[in-house]
Amino acid sequence: MKPLCVRIVVSEFPNLLRKDYLKEGKDLPTLHYSNELKEVLLRRMLPPNNESIHKIAREEGISEQNLRNWRDKARAEGIATPGKDAVADE
């Protein structure tokens, strides 16, 4: 059975509202991602898929930096992750 993938996303902000937030010095709401989704995306980086962070970020609408942070955190916890110099099989 596949793990349940859940992405909790704050609704999209119209550009005008985003500009108002920034103009007033307010922080934009934070997006939160489930641990299940993070695990699925990390597995996409590993063999046999070997998908690039750039490709996953583009397809999922998640920043490349978030994906790198999740990879680095998993590596620090001793979970197998692709190397920083890994080349995707695209």
C-alpha positions, 0 to 999 in steps of 0.5 A: 500500500502506498503511503498517504501523501498530504500537502497542507497548502495555504490558499494562493494569495493574489499578487495584490494581497501579496504586495500588501503583506510585503508593503506592511512588513507582514510575514506571508503564511508558512506552508507546511508539508506532511512527513509522508510527502517529504519521504515520497519526494526524498525517495524520488531523488534515490535510485532507481528514479534519480530525479533532480531537485530542480525537476521535483521542485518544478513539478511539485511547486516546492522550492529547491531550497526546501528539498535540499533542506529536507535531504540534508536533514534526512542525511544528518539523521542517517537516512540514505539520501543522494549525494550533493554531487549526484547527477540525475538520470534525466 
